Amino acid sequence: MLHTLPMINKTWMPRLAFAPQNTAPRGDTLMVVFLRGAADVLNMVVPHGEDAYYQLRPSLGIARPDDSRTKKEERAVDLDGFFGLHPNMYPLIDAWSDEQLAIIHACGAPDESRSHFKAMELMERGVEDERGPASGWIGRHLATLNTGNSSPLRAVGMGTSPQRSLSGSVPVSALRSIVDFHLGGDQGALAQMRAALNIVYQDDVMGQDTLSIMDTLEKLDPLTYQSKISYPDTEFGLALKQTAMLIKAEVGLEVSAIDLGGWDTHFAQGSVNGLMPNLMKDLADSLAAFHADMQDHMNQLTTVTMSEFGRRASENGSLGTDHGHGSMMMVLGGNVNGGKVHGEWPGLEDGQMIGPGDLAVTTDYRDVLSEILNKRLNNSATNEIFPEYQPVMRNVLK
């Protein structure tokens, strides 16, 4: 069941009175970031210790950290002697150094269709084929864990449309911009709309839930949100800022799902400048701001990033990359086994890749999500959340 509303504007409140305390069996607040369009993870977390990477990407490859022929600001930021961050991902180095950021490379789904629609559909449902349940994996998580939380903001999807992963029997709220909620600041128009909805929804349970959400949002305002941290002035930065605000206000938020799209770069992708590097900057700047803003909450917060699949190891003739297979996930939080690149690296040499020349998947994305569910969200019902799949704990979390 889904409530769809725009998102806020009024006085910042430190905590709302109705909000349930974060107590067992409720675990961390989970933030799921989906990079839609298939992010080029080989340029995000660069295997600079792999010679084949540079042979496959003579134009798009990111220079090694010690490449004196290249400006320092255009080189990969070394992580462990083999992998390095894209220079635009440098803002995440503090979280890495604090061991609050873990990276899982060569990670993804078993589906090899390389179809955006199919891959996202299966991944958000947490299934291997169309025969699985129609609900989303987050929706099934919410349904299988009774936290005693009746907040209308238990789970929110931020973006232009609700995420497929949230679908299920538990009501969730789709929120665009809290700033837009007050109809451009016209309090009279807002009061008039509120009165009209009271009449329309007088005897309607779902409508009363909608009014409850409106009551909550009227008490919050990201424009007056008190934080020393400056978030990027982007839709993604605003979504993370609003998630931070909802967590600090203790409105009962358990899950926030956020999209960052635009990663389907078949041509003119860019190496250190361009479309994909700009997306990486938005991702890293926003996550770094969120990490700094939420330091006092990091032990009760887990963030995970994922994408439907990766991109071809070799660049194409249009200075872009085509659909690939193996991807990468990041997990950010106070209880991650951070400062490490997890997973088995399959290599980029001939005979090591799959299909037309793609990074192989050595870690199933459901292993990572199952470990988060088990260790941080106190939900052991992974057999219901990911039916017919037996997860392997990868020690990504402490």
ABEGO torsion letter per residue (X at the ends): XBBBBBBBBBBBBABBAABBBBBOABBBBBBBBBBBGGBBAAAABBBAABAAAAAABAAABBBBAABAABBAAABBBBAAGABBBBAAAAAAAAAAAAGABBBBBGBEBABAAGBAAAAAAAAAAGBABAABBABBAAAAAAAABBAGBABAAABBBBEABBBAAABEABBBBBBBBAAAAAGGGBAAAAAAAAAAAAAAAAABAAAAAAAAAAAAAAABBAAABBBABBBBBBAAAAAAAAAAAAAAAGAGBABBBBBBBGABBABGAEBABEAAAAAAAAAAAAAAAAAAAAAAAAAABBBBBBBABBBBABBBAAGBBBBBBBBBBBBBEAABBBGBBBEBBAEABBGABBEAGBBBBABBAAAAAAAAAAAAAGBAAAAAABBGBBBBBAGABX
